[in-house]
Amino acid sequence: MKLAITGHTSPMGKEVYEHYKKTHECLGISRTSGYDLNAQEDQDRVVSEVLARDVFLNIAHVGAMQSTLLIKLKQRWSPEAPLKKVITVGSLATKVSKKLLDQVGIDKQYLKDKHHIDAVNNALANEMPFGTQLQFSLVRVLNYGEKTGEREGEPTCSAQDIIRTIDYLIDEPMYVSELDIRRNL
């Protein structure tokens, strides 16, 4: 299987990339591999590269770029393209109360970008109820990586939790448009 992974050098993306490159052909997409996801020409190049893969793991958070890539993929995709599944990592913070978000001091722009991903994924995933189509799945993660300071001790998702969820989505024949994952205490 051929995968493309944005953000393959970020803490989460690196773990995911290292896991999948052991058994799959993986294209890592980030600044370190020559892509500027803020540049229009690189976004177009990424879309062309992704369309030639079987699965796209949309992990990098670079402003609204995650949403932009989803829209561009939808516009350029055809049933003849090898690409069948797009899995985007979002944030469960979009479903958490404002009071709690204020307590943890969430970045407002980050939250706005993640709300936009929710809306775009929802629109694309539910555009056609049946038939041949590109499958858009959103994994909303609450707390990735260890927390420090006042947030020390909060339950967090590990890279293995996220990889297990991605494996499920890749292997699942049903169309799964959204999954929310978090750890309990």
SVG drawing of the C-alpha trace seen along z (x, -y; Angstrom):
<svg xmlns="http://www.w3.org/2000/svg" viewBox="-27 -33 42 38">
<polyline fill="none" stroke="black" stroke-width="0.4" points="0.0,0.0 1.2,-3.5 0.6,-6.3 1.3,-10.0 1.6,-11.7 1.8,-15.4 3.6,-16.5 5.8,-13.4 8.4,-15.3 6.0,-16.6 5.9,-14.6 2.8,-12.7 3.5,-12.5 7.0,-11.2 5.7,-8.2 3.0,-7.5 5.5,-7.8 8.1,-5.5 5.4,-2.9 4.0,-2.8 7.3,-3.0 8.3,0.4 5.6,2.2 4.3,-0.4 5.7,-2.8 5.4,-6.2 5.8,-9.7 6.6,-12.1 5.4,-15.7 6.8,-18.5 9.2,-21.5 12.2,-19.1 11.2,-17.1 10.9,-20.2 7.2,-21.1 5.9,-24.5 2.3,-23.8 1.5,-27.5 2.6,-27.9 -0.1,-27.4 2.3,-25.6 3.4,-23.2 -0.2,-22.5 -1.0,-21.6 2.1,-19.4 1.0,-17.7 -2.5,-17.0 -0.9,-15.5 1.4,-13.3 -1.5,-12.3 -3.8,-11.3 -1.2,-8.7 -1.3,-7.0 -3.8,-4.7 -4.2,-6.5 -3.5,-10.1 -2.9,-10.8 -3.5,-14.5 -1.7,-15.2 0.1,-18.5 -1.5,-21.5 -0.4,-24.5 -3.2,-27.1 -6.1,-26.2 -4.0,-24.1 -5.5,-20.8 -8.9,-22.0 -7.5,-23.4 -6.0,-20.1 -9.3,-18.3 -11.1,-20.6 -8.5,-20.4 -8.4,-16.6 -12.2,-16.5 -12.0,-18.8 -9.3,-16.8 -10.2,-13.3 -11.7,-10.8 -12.7,-7.1 -9.6,-6.2 -7.3,-7.7 -5.5,-5.2 -6.5,-7.3 -9.4,-5.8 -9.2,-7.1 -8.2,-10.4 -7.7,-10.4 -7.4,-13.7 -6.3,-14.2 -8.3,-16.9 -9.0,-17.9 -11.7,-16.8 -11.2,-20.3 -13.9,-21.3 -16.4,-19.4 -15.3,-20.5 -17.0,-23.2 -15.7,-26.7 -15.2,-26.9 -12.8,-24.0 -11.0,-25.4 -10.6,-28.7 -9.2,-26.9 -6.5,-25.1 -5.8,-28.3 -6.3,-26.9 -5.0,-28.9 -8.0,-30.5 -6.6,-30.3 -5.8,-26.6 -9.4,-26.0 -10.8,-28.0 -8.7,-26.0 -9.8,-22.7 -13.5,-23.8 -13.0,-24.5 -11.6,-21.0 -14.7,-19.6 -17.0,-21.5 -15.1,-20.7 -14.7,-17.0 -18.4,-16.8 -19.5,-18.4 -17.2,-16.2 -18.0,-13.0 -21.7,-13.5 -22.0,-14.9 -22.9,-11.5 -24.6,-8.9 -23.7,-6.0 -21.6,-5.1 -18.0,-5.3 -16.3,-8.2 -13.3,-9.3 -13.7,-8.5 -13.0,-11.3 -12.5,-10.3 -11.8,-12.7 -10.1,-11.4 -10.6,-13.9 -7.9,-13.4 -8.1,-14.8 -4.7,-15.4 -1.8,-14.0 1.5,-13.6 2.5,-14.2 1.3,-17.4 3.4,-19.5 2.8,-22.2 -0.8,-22.6 -1.9,-20.0 0.5,-17.3 -1.2,-14.0 -4.0,-14.6 -4.8,-11.4 -3.3,-11.6 -3.5,-9.6 -0.2,-7.9 1.1,-7.5 0.1,-3.8 -3.5,-4.9 -3.6,-7.0 -1.9,-4.3 -4.4,-1.7 -7.2,-4.1 -5.7,-4.8 -5.2,-1.0 -8.9,-0.5 -9.9,-3.2 -7.6,-1.9 -8.9,1.7 -12.6,1.0 -14.7,1.6 -17.5,-0.6 -17.3,-4.4 -16.4,-5.9 -16.6,-9.7 -15.7,-10.6 -14.1,-9.0 -13.4,-10.8 -10.6,-9.3 -9.5,-10.1 -8.1,-8.3 -9.9,-8.1 -8.0,-8.5"/>
</svg>
